[in-house]
């Protein structure tokens, strides 16, 4: 998982992800998500799903903006085990944030 600090501009994200992952990144879809854990909401917003072409590890990446103690951040999660879907990407990210 990587975290980058840029605006949620799809073209800028594609360029940044493609550069960081040494591959080509192209927008696939934007999904509205409402996710909670043990009654606490941890995601209510859009997640961008992008295809990766030329990445040795993953064919997709999930990207979303979040608030980290008042600072806007962008999270990216590759679709590699244990991540196999948008739902597991969120859960893996959430657990990693809890461990910090």
ABEGO torsion letter per residue (X at the ends): XBBBBBBBBAAAAAAAAAAAAGBBBBBABBBBBBBBBGGBBABBEBBBBBBBBGBAABABBBBBBBBBGGBBBBBBBBBBOABABAAAAAAAAAAAAAAX
